[in-house]
């Protein structure tokens, strides 16, 4: 019984690890959308956010910031 539980745990662990690596490449954001190209953008880059004037993100409620004022050093997009 103990060996059977270990085998089940090992199978679940390997399945979880494989699913994480398979989906890792799907997380790349399209930086050509308005969340990234508008004059004012949400610091969280929420989908559907971005504006030509200052305001509040309709998704997360954070204040928009000017695109040029964000420092993107240290993260990839």
TADA-V883864 format. One line per field, one symbol per residue. phi: phi as a letter, one per 30 degrees, with the letter a starting at -180 (. if undefined). A space follows every 10 residues. Layout:
BEGIN
phi = ???
END
This chain:
BEGIN
phi = .ddddddddd dddddddddd ddddddddcd dccddccddc bdechddidj adbdlbddcc idddbdeddd ccdjbca
END
